[in-house]
Amino acid sequence: MNLEGRGVWFYPDGLTSDETVEFAQRLEEMGYTALWLPDAGGRDPFALAARLLDHTERLVLATGVANVYARDPLAMRSAQLTLAEQSGGRFILGIGISHRVLVEDVRGHVYGKPLASMREYLAGMKAAQYVAIPPAEEPPTLLAALGPKMLEIARDEADGAHPYMVTPEHTRRARAILGPDKLLCTEQKVVLEPDRAKALEIARATAAIAMGLTLPNYQNNLIRLGFDARDFEGGVSERVIDAIVAMGDVEALDARVEAHHEAGASHVCIHPIHPDGESKPYWPALEALAPKG
């Protein structure tokens, strides 16, 4: 599986299914190596990945990330192996323990202790029986790991980590915990807008930012990185926005992506923010940041 270079993290719910196929095909032509799909109440990421894999040749499809409370371990394992076998090994399973509000208020489940729940879930996946023909190689399983203890589970019981809404400093710390051989696929939001005032306005207005930074898992992670509660009082501070969103011209965005690579990322999942707040591709950013050569 080729994960060198850059991938794209994208909410496809503003596109029709046919438009999403065209989007994936264009990313493949541009040289991106992977497309990461969320599991956030829109299209089912596994059903969509199956269609996109059937209409591409090289592009890796990945979940970024599948909620473990949405599927039992057997269902998750079956989906993972099915897509890996059907695509010739072009599928990565990213899973996460999610957030209490999304699990209890949205899905109506009981949110367990994150570390214990993840260990139990991974054990269930390993014990699950799969009677169909398996893929030629074991497909990777990555965890949405932010804190050091979840990163240790990603190191010891999975194939690596897929952190979301993090900084290059987090990437450096994550690599130190994971060791040299595990996958570290880091999401990075970008706003291609040289005017700083406009860029800040776009970043603040983005639903992903507004939603994500009200969730304690992300806030706690940023506090571990040196921010404090005052950065989240009455909104989100400018320095938090700066830390998690690369803003500016192409050179500034390129520099942030490369900072993750230099800090130890195996693969950076570029998450372009559309200036109009739409769930549609922002091609100027995608074209500017496409892999060279």
N, C-alpha and C positions, 0 to 999 in steps of 0.2 A: 504494500500500500504506500503510495507516494503522498506524503504530507509536507514535503519541502515547500518553502515559499509561504504564500499567503492564502487564506481562505476568506469567506464572507459569512457573517452572522446576520440573519435577516428574518423579519416578520413578513410572511408572504400573504397575509390575510387581506391586503388591499388589492391583490391581483386575482383574476380568475385562475382556475386550474390550468387552462391552456397558456395563459400569460406566464404562469410560474414555470411551466416547461420551457418556454422561450427564454425566460430569465436565466434558468439553470444552463441552458445550452450556450447562451451568450457568455456567461461566466467561464464556462469550460473553454470557449474559443479565446477568451482573454488571458487564459493561463492560470486562473485561480485553481487551487487543488481541492478545495472542499467547500461545501455549502452546509451551514449549521442551521437547523430548524428548531424553533422553540416549541414547547408544549404548554401553551398558555390560554387555552379556551377557544382557540380557533380550529383550523383543520387538524385532524389527527396526524401527527408527524410521521408515523410509520406508514400509513396509507399514502400520504403524499410522497414520502421518500421512495416507496415502491414505484410510483409512476415516474418520478424524476430519474431514478436509476435506469428504468427501461428506455428512457429517451436521451440518455447521455452515454458516453463511452469511457471516459477517464475520471470524471468528477466523483469525488468521494462525498457521500451524504452522511450527515451526522445529526444526532439529536442534541440540542443545546438548551435545556436538557429535558429528558423524559421524567415526569414526576412519579416517584415510586408508589405514591398513594393512589395513582390512577390505574395501576395494573399490579396483579400479584406477581411473585417472582417467576412462576411458570409462564405466564403470558408474556412477560418482558423477555425472558430467555428465548421463547419460541419466536417472537418477533425479530429479535437480534439475529438468530441463526438463519431464519428464513430469508431476511434481506441480505445477509452476507453471502449465502449460497446462491441466491438468484442473481446477484450482481457480480459474482466472481471476486468477492472480497472487497467491495467498495463501500462498506458501511461501518460506521463507528457508533457505538451506543454510549451516549452520555446520560447519566442518571443523577438525580438529586433528591434530597430529602425535603426540599421546598421550604415553605414558611407556614407558621401556625395559622395565620389568617387565611391563607389560600387553601390549606388542608381542612380546617374545621369550618370556617364560615362559607367557603365556596363549595367544597366537596362534601362536607358533612361527615368527615372521618375524625378520629381521635389522633392528635399529633403526639407521637411518642418522643422519647429522648433521642435526639438526632444521631449521636454516635452509636448507641446500642441498636437503634432501628436500622441504620445502614449496615452494620455488621450482620444483623439477623437477615436482612434482605439479600445481601450478597451470598450468605450461606444458603439461602433458599434458592437462589439462581444456580449456584453450583450443584445443588442436589436435584434440580429439576430434570425430569426425564424428557428427552427429545427423540422421537422414534423415526423422524424423517431422515433423509440423507443429509448429513451435516456439510458445512462449507469445508473447502480444502484446508483452510487455516482457521485457527481460533480468532474471531473478531475482537477488536479491542473494546474494553469497558473502561470508561473514564468517569470520575466522580466530580460533581460540582463542589469542589473542596475549597474552602476559604481559610478556616482556622487551622492551626498546626496539628491538632488531633485528627481532624478529618483528612488532612493531607497525609498523615501517617497511615490511615486506612487505605487511601488511594495508592500509597506506595506498597503496602504489605498485602493487600487483598484485591487490587485492581491493576489496571495498566497505566494509570496516571490520572491527571486532573484536567478539568475544563473550568477554570475560574472565570466568573462573570463580574464585571464592574470593579476592576482592580487596577492597580498602578504597576509600573515597572519595578518598584521596590517590593511589592507583593510577589511579583514574578521571581525576583532574586531570592526571597525567603522561601518561596514554594520549591524552587529548584534545589535549594540546600537541603530541604526535608525529603524531597522525592529521590534525590540521588541522580546520577548522570544518565541513567538508562530509561527512565519512565517518560511517557509522553506528557508534555505540558502545553496545552492548547488554550491560549489566553484570548479572551474577548477584549476588543478595544473599540470604543465609540469614537467616531470622527465627525467633525463639522468642517467642511471645506468653505471657509468664509474668512477672508483676510481682515475684514472690519471686526475688531474685537467686541464692540458693543453689540453688533448684530449676531455674532457667533454666540455670545453669552445668552442672548435672548432666545436663540434657536435651541440651545442646549437646555435651558431652564424649562422651555415649553414642551419639550419632548415627553411623551407619555411614559416611555421606558424609564427616563430619569426620575420623573415625578413619582411614579409608582415604586420603583426600586428603592429609592432612598428613604422611603417611609417604612421599609421593612427592616426589622432589627438585625437580621443576619448581615445585611450589607453595612448598616451603621456600625455594628460591633466590629466588623472587619476593618473598617476605616479608622475606628478608634484605636485598634491595635497598631495601625500604621502611623499613629501620631496625631490624628484629629481628636476633637473632643465634643462633648454634648452641645456646646455653644454653636458648633458648625451646623447643627440641625434644628436650631431654635428659630421659629418664624420663617421657615424655608430652609434652603440649602445655601451654605456660604459659597462665595466665589472661589475660594481656594479648593473646596471639594469638587466643584465643577471642573476646575482646571486639572485636578488630579485624575479624574476618571474619563474626561472627554478631551481628546486632542482637537484643538481648534486652531484655525489659521490657514496659511497657504499650503500648497502641496509639500514644500520642504519641511514645514513644521509637523505635518501629519506623518510624513515619511520618517522623520526623526523619532517620533513617539513609537511607531511600529518597530523600528530598528532597536530602540531602547529595550523593548521587551525581548527581542532576540538576543541582544547582548547580555541581558539579565538571566537568560537561560530558557526562554520559550522555545519549544520545538516548532511551534506553528502559531501564528497570530490570526485570529478571526476578526477581520475588519467589519465593524458595524456602522455603516454610514447613516447618518441622521439626515432625513430630508428636510430642507429648510421650511417647507410648508407643513411639517408635522405629519405627512401622509405615510401610510404603510406601502410605499412604492419605492422602487430603486431610485437612488440619486446617481445617475450615470456619470455626471462630471467627476464625482469623488471616486467612483469605482474605476473609471477609465484612468484617472490620474494615479491611482495607487495600485493598478494592476501590476503583476509580476513582470519584471523586465527580462527580455531575452527568451 
